[in-house]
Amino acid sequence: MGSQEVTDWQGKNVTVAGLGVSGIPAAKVLHGLGAVVTVVNDGDDERSRAQAADLEALGVTVRLGDGATLPAGTELIVTAPGWKPDKPLFAAAAEAGVPVWGDVELAWRLRGRDGREAAPWLAVTGTNGKTTTVQMLASILKAAGLRTAAVGNIGVSLLDAVLGEETYDVLAVELSSYQLHWAPSLRAHSATVLNLAPDHLDWHGSMEAYAADKGRIYEGNRVACVYNVADKATEDLVREADVEEGCRAVGFTLGTPGPSQLGVVEGILVDRAFVEDRHKNAQELAEVSDVRPPAPHNIANALAAAALARAFGVPARAVRDGLRAFRPDAHRIAHVADVDEVAYIDDSKATNTHAAEASLAAYESIVWIAGGLAKGATFDELVAKSAERLRGVVLIGADRALIGEALARHAPEVPVVDLDRTDTGAMLAAVQEARGLAHAGDTVLLAPACASMDMFANYNKRGDAFAEAVREIGAVDG
């Protein structure tokens, strides 16, 4: 089971850890390949019982309410990526010498098994910007006439991509740190770590372990390891990676690029990595205005996507056409409306301080709506870096006091409205307060730096509430 070439699954005893978006497809695929599949799951609620009934109808054994015990005879565990490495199940597996794969590892090993050529993977990870970069990359690859899809942590199953009827020339693959932890044999064509900031430390145990799992994406790269010049930690991960002979380190920067880098010169995205005589020559790829929105962190995403596409041999024109065709997902620095010459921007997806910092850096004079569930984060560095851009702040949510304290320490002159309410009208009140603080030419920015679940089902609902509130004040205005 430990070798790369597992060709005969017939009768193999495989335990799948966890029902859900990755566990259920994995169980079905393995059962279809002839494996004897047992699913173990911690939960035993109504939803789990319904999912279990569906699998049991196929002939899969499901054990609910016991995710800790290793089923007898298990030869392999395939785990949902969210299961923490310190689970008793994995300790039992280690003691028994049973390997543990994630769904990404399973997909990697199953690709090409039907005799068709396996599509190479261009892989993206990072604390922030993964989904946008992968979608930009897929748009660029499509503009080059390649059959591709954005898959992985983005919500499209890698198992479906590698085993489905559709064939691809190349895949744009978003990978989380969880998925990388459980994918020891993954070897991408080219890959990038966009940035590194503390996140999911409760899962990984330390920043060092989190970074190491992110760095796995570079292992065995064939053509290019793409890193962020402004984030030395990403370059350090490239240096530590064991790559194939001839694989190159390629940087991206918002400044003027050096040789083997992509960067920006006078409003132009420029390639000095994938050109002849990169010490003397540069290739224009696109204009900054082709990137939507042209916020600094989004330009960095575009450069990373361009680097991966160029590593795959995509022509410059396809980079430009792909970026022009790309439309960002909702709630990612989305312009909602202008009211009284004030722009209202929805970046509800900024659920941590690193994402909020990038969002705040995109505007000059900001009324900031922030707060929610802090997830253990601290806000001093974020506030200190952004203080000079703040016209005012409206605080919402359960942990708003943490941001308020950081503002008192690092931006005492900035007016702050502390909104102590969590009812359905709270976002409208926040937008009204922000409007009162804003001047013509300002930006009211929802970039909460916190999770949303204290007040909303998810960040999408939070962003929708913001947009609805903006439209309401605009309608009243009109």
Buried (B, 14 or more C-beta within 10 A) or exposed (E): BEEEEBEEBEEBBBBBBBBBEBBBBBBBBBBEBEBBBBBBBBBEEEEBBEBBEBBEEEEBBBBBEEBEEBBEEBBBBBBBBBBBBEBEBBEBBEEEEBBBBBBBBBBBBBBEBEEEEBBBBBBBBBBBBBBBBBBBBBBBBBBBEBEBBBBBBBEBBBBBBBBEEEEBBBBBBBBBBBBBBBBBEBBBBBBBBBBBBBBBEEBBEEBEBBBBBBBBBBBBBBBBBBBBBBBEBBBBBBEEBEBEEEBBBBBBBBEEBBBBBBBBEEEBBBBBBBBEEBEEEBBEBBBBEBBBBBBBBBBBBBBBBBBBBBBBEBBBEBBBBBBBEBEBEBBBBBEBBEBEEBBBBBBBBBBBBBBBBBBBEBBEBBBBBBBBBBBEBBBBBBBEBBBEBBBBBBBBBBBBBBBBBBBEEBBEEBBBBBBEEEEEEBBBBBBBBBBEBBEEEBBBBBBBBBBBBBBBEBBBBBBBBBBEBBBBBBEEEE
